[in-house]
Amino acid sequence: MIAPSDPRTARRARWASLVGTSLESYDFYLFAYFSAFFAGPLFFEPLGPVGANLTALATIGVAFVVRPLGAILFGHLGDRLGRRTTLIVTVTIMGVATGLIGVLPTFDQAGWFGAILLVTLRVAQGVSLGGEWGGAVLIATEHESRAKRAFAAAMPQLGSPIGSILAATAFLWLTLTLSAPEISAWAWRIPFLTAIPLLAISLYLRLSITETPVFTAVKAQGLRPRVPIAALLRAQPATILVAIGVALLGIGSYSLMNTYTLNYGASVLGYDYYQLLIATTAGGLLQLVTIPLFGWWATRIGSARVVAIGALGTLLVAFPIYYALQFSSFEFLVAMMIIGGVLPTMSWAALGGIFTELFHERYRYSALGFAYALAAVVSGFIPTVTAGLGVATEQAWWHPGLVLATLSLVTLVSALIAQRIRVDRDDAPAA
């Protein structure tokens, strides 16, 4: 039986995973929030207002598309070289790439060279993010005993709301204190440059932890596959599909709520954009409490059940939320965004726990990263699909509710299937 690390080491590993995923999320969301101010006007200006805006949106999407490549690359390294070493590399790439965006030359300064560098750095961010999540979950869980892993797996999930809150705060601060010309001229660079000191903190924490006992045992027993992704595809191809379905609501609801619903609420329903942003930020603040609570609950009843309960609850409220959104005051808007955020958060909080139970530790880094990245790619297109559905239905009130209900149903069925699949063997005697 593989003994867990001592409590101090396990605690440090949880903090290292949390700070790292927070940095990755902060860096990633910064671009989404600020792209309208700088990406189109400053780097793609010759394409005209419409073309520049579409290209800026495409630079957001390209980071989603390359995530599976990052998952395969860093999954290979994580299963061959170790979780700790790989996570140091992924967070360094993300931090450096984000900081470099803050010093890029604009089109007026360097022509298309700056645009090419911007797209290149976005690709680097996407590749890095593809390798970050799975490793962060493993560095947090594989230092723990099996009984505590569901809670430990919830800690990296806090990184997404923390990163989103920090990015939204930076956006609100700059847009409320400076004019649009000032932001476009120079101030847009400031949030990206803050990634460098945050990177230093994350590296300090990750350099201070040790490799996980699980990987150390796999390495000592000579169980590392030569090509982990190939071993995964041979042994558990169907489980990958189940894992994608399990992850779809946790990732996709965030994309729906924080991307499409903001634009839909402002452009179609007439809400003030800042009110919507404040409402989603309030929901993110609540997640700082609910994610650990749901992680603790998963240690009591199982991660798959928590995911399933969250999916069922979201399915039941999906249509009422978007119906009431048509007539809401700001206060009720905040309440709805909180309700609509808490239930999917159950599925999000328990996601890492259920993933570690689904896949064998020999190729677990590759499995977690690959399944999560594919779910993220699907989720990246949710705002576009929902917008198209809105046009096709002449903005019928139920069209975003239909998307949220579909995500919930897929995750509910997948979680019920996942309850029957448990292959985590690293607490068992070695063969």
PyMOL commands that set and color helices and strands:
alter all, ss='L'
color gray80, all
select helices_A, chain A and resi 7-43+45-65+67-80+83-101+107-110+112-141+146-154+156-177+180-187+189-193+195-207+213-220+228-235+237-267+273-301+303-327+330-349+351-358+361-380+382-392+399-418
alter helices_A, ss='H'
color red, helices_A
deselect
rebuild
show_as cartoon
